[in-house]
Amino acid sequence: MSTTSETGLPAWYDPAKVIMDLDVAALMATGEHPLERVREAVARCAPGEIVALNSGFRPEPLLEVFTKAGMQVWCGLEGGLYRTCICKAG
């Protein structure tokens, strides 16, 4: 199930389960596309663990890729940045 809303955190979100927090702007500044890095991080997740990312834009391609892959996905605006959380289903 995926949620891509602008308000409120999803019920499945637990900050203690965030195993990686990525800064998309920093990755892109070095010329690295974040999709591969996020894929690698999610692949290392145990079911229920979360990869989070912060970006100055809503990362629609990432949301689509991980939603189609059956992950729980949430994206919301927090403090002027988009916070995206991807939870490996289990």
Buried (B, 14 or more C-beta within 10 A) or exposed (E): EBBBEEEEBBEBBEEEBBBBBBEBBEBEEEEEEBBEBBBEBBEEBEEEBBBBBBBEEBBEEBBEBBBEBEBBBBBBEEEEBBBBBBBBEE
